[in-house]
Amino acid sequence: MTDIDWDRLRTVATEAMHRAYAPYSNYKVGAAALVGDGRIVSGCNVENASYGVGLCAECALVGDLHMSGGGRLVAFVCVNGQGETIMPCGRCRQLLYEAALPGMLLETVSGIRSIDEVLPDAFGPRDLEVAR
């Protein structure tokens, strides 16, 4: 995971942010991630007049992951309307956790962190296997 082109991921996230639909909050977000097979997937936030049904950029990114062939995320970047790195909310960290390779890296406001550092003791598919 040392060959991550963080600048490229940030550029793709910024391009995605420019496609965001945020007429209510005017808070545009773009996200990009490197997939284990070398692809880059991206997403932007999509607001809705019924605020609760808006989609985060991370949701769109995970949709792009599955629509383009699936796989697991290796590295992730999220930016705001000024192109600044921002931290995914807790809900989106959970969404990313399920799509991530173990140890996925995120560019955060405090530097590069692993998914386990930003979502310690996460609930995931293994927890559901116990119920089976």
VEXSE-595329 format. One record per residue (C-alpha): residue in three letters; x, y, z. Coordinates in nm, 4 decimals. Layout:
N
ALA,X,Y,Z
...
END
This chain:
132
MET,0.0000,0.0000,0.0000
THR,0.2988,0.2303,-0.0298
ASP,0.2327,0.3116,-0.3961
ILE,-0.0763,0.5213,-0.3351
ASP,-0.0970,0.8337,-0.5500
TRP,-0.2712,1.0575,-0.2968
ASP,-0.2540,1.3578,-0.5328
ARG,-0.4403,1.1640,-0.8022
LEU,-0.7061,1.0507,-0.5552
ARG,-0.7489,1.4099,-0.4340
THR,-0.7824,1.5289,-0.7967
VAL,-1.0512,1.2682,-0.8722
ALA,-1.2333,1.3559,-0.5489
THR,-1.2243,1.7243,-0.6436
GLU,-1.3622,1.6467,-0.9899
ALA,-1.6435,1.4486,-0.8262
MET,-1.7129,1.7375,-0.5861
HIS,-1.7732,1.9660,-0.8855
ARG,-2.0577,1.7314,-0.9890
ALA,-2.2259,1.7406,-0.6470
TYR,-2.5908,1.8411,-0.6213
ALA,-2.6117,2.0567,-0.3078
PRO,-2.8721,2.3308,-0.3659
TYR,-2.9893,2.3337,-0.0014
SER,-2.6723,2.3297,0.2070
ASN,-2.4365,2.4466,-0.0700
TYR,-2.1869,2.2062,0.0932
LYS,-2.0414,2.0074,-0.1942
VAL,-1.8452,1.6902,-0.1233
GLY,-1.6446,1.4620,-0.3492
ALA,-1.4826,1.1301,-0.2662
ALA,-1.2400,0.8997,-0.4431
ALA,-1.0871,0.5660,-0.3552
LEU,-0.8325,0.3232,-0.4918
VAL,-0.9630,-0.0307,-0.5396
GLY,-0.7446,-0.3367,-0.4886
ASP,-0.7299,-0.4010,-0.8650
GLY,-0.5991,-0.0498,-0.9376
ARG,-0.9269,0.1168,-1.0406
ILE,-1.0296,0.4481,-0.8915
VAL,-1.3943,0.4927,-0.7955
SER,-1.5600,0.8181,-0.6976
GLY,-1.8797,0.9780,-0.5778
CYS,-2.0401,1.3091,-0.4894
ASN,-2.3124,1.4106,-0.2479
VAL,-2.6688,1.4412,-0.3799
GLU,-2.9111,1.6408,-0.1674
ASN,-3.2886,1.6171,-0.1687
ALA,-3.5653,1.8547,-0.0596
SER,-3.6591,1.5824,0.1897
TYR,-3.3278,1.6234,0.3716
GLY,-3.3127,1.2752,0.5220
VAL,-3.2969,1.1032,0.1840
GLY,-2.9905,1.2894,0.0587
LEU,-2.6902,1.0779,-0.0329
CYS,-2.3380,1.1286,0.0936
ALA,-2.0444,1.1188,-0.1478
GLU,-1.9294,0.7969,0.0199
CYS,-2.2638,0.6304,-0.0624
ALA,-2.2233,0.7201,-0.4281
LEU,-1.8620,0.5967,-0.4205
VAL,-1.9608,0.2547,-0.2830
GLY,-2.2306,0.2374,-0.5517
ASP,-1.9657,0.3124,-0.8144
LEU,-1.7462,0.0397,-0.6626
HIS,-2.0155,-0.2230,-0.7081
MET,-2.1360,-0.0939,-1.0470
SER,-1.7825,-0.1061,-1.1870
GLY,-1.6999,-0.4608,-1.0818
GLY,-1.6816,-0.4734,-0.7033
GLY,-1.3680,-0.5345,-0.5051
ARG,-1.2279,-0.3797,-0.1904
LEU,-1.1041,-0.0281,-0.1190
VAL,-0.7357,0.0288,-0.0473
ALA,-0.7178,0.4080,0.0013
PHE,-0.9761,0.6870,0.0344
VAL,-0.9934,1.0674,0.0111
CYS,-1.2871,1.3033,0.0699
VAL,-1.2894,1.6789,-0.0073
ASN,-1.5207,1.9742,0.0485
GLY,-1.6163,2.2542,-0.1936
GLN,-1.2796,2.4232,-0.1448
GLY,-1.0916,2.1025,-0.2228
GLU,-0.9852,2.0617,0.1402
THR,-0.9592,1.7148,0.2896
ILE,-1.2491,1.6376,0.5221
MET,-1.3305,1.3459,0.7494
PRO,-1.6188,1.1112,0.6666
CYS,-1.8960,1.1125,0.9268
GLY,-1.9462,0.8062,1.1468
ARG,-2.2195,0.6628,0.9229
CYS,-1.9951,0.6887,0.6200
ARG,-1.6981,0.5389,0.8055
GLN,-1.9187,0.2363,0.8729
LEU,-2.0137,0.2207,0.5038
LEU,-1.6467,0.2421,0.4014
TYR,-1.5468,-0.0216,0.6595
GLU,-1.7598,-0.2846,0.4909
ALA,-1.6140,-0.1995,0.1470
ALA,-1.2526,-0.1824,0.2672
LEU,-0.9623,-0.4202,0.2581
PRO,-0.8273,-0.4722,0.6104
GLY,-0.6057,-0.1743,0.6887
MET,-0.7523,0.0559,0.4229
LEU,-0.5927,0.3987,0.4475
LEU,-0.7754,0.7320,0.4589
GLU,-0.6348,1.0773,0.4092
THR,-0.7773,1.2678,0.7075
VAL,-0.7472,1.6192,0.8455
SER,-0.4824,1.4835,1.0853
GLY,-0.2853,1.2764,0.8325
ILE,-0.3031,0.9263,0.6892
ARG,-0.4989,0.6898,0.9139
SER,-0.6209,0.3321,0.8810
ILE,-0.9906,0.2464,0.8786
ASP,-0.9383,0.0751,1.2150
GLU,-0.8006,0.3977,1.3635
VAL,-1.0980,0.6067,1.2477
LEU,-1.3580,0.3400,1.3333
PRO,-1.2176,0.1321,1.6195
ASP,-1.3979,-0.1854,1.7212
ALA,-1.6229,-0.1596,1.4142
PHE,-1.9329,-0.3714,1.3678
GLY,-1.9154,-0.5723,1.0459
PRO,-2.0077,-0.8869,0.8548
ARG,-1.8170,-1.1114,1.0962
ASP,-2.0467,-0.9990,1.3766
LEU,-2.3479,-1.1180,1.1782
GLU,-2.1891,-1.4599,1.1183
VAL,-2.2236,-1.5285,1.4917
ALA,-2.6019,-1.5015,1.4556
ARG,-2.6153,-1.7618,1.1796
END
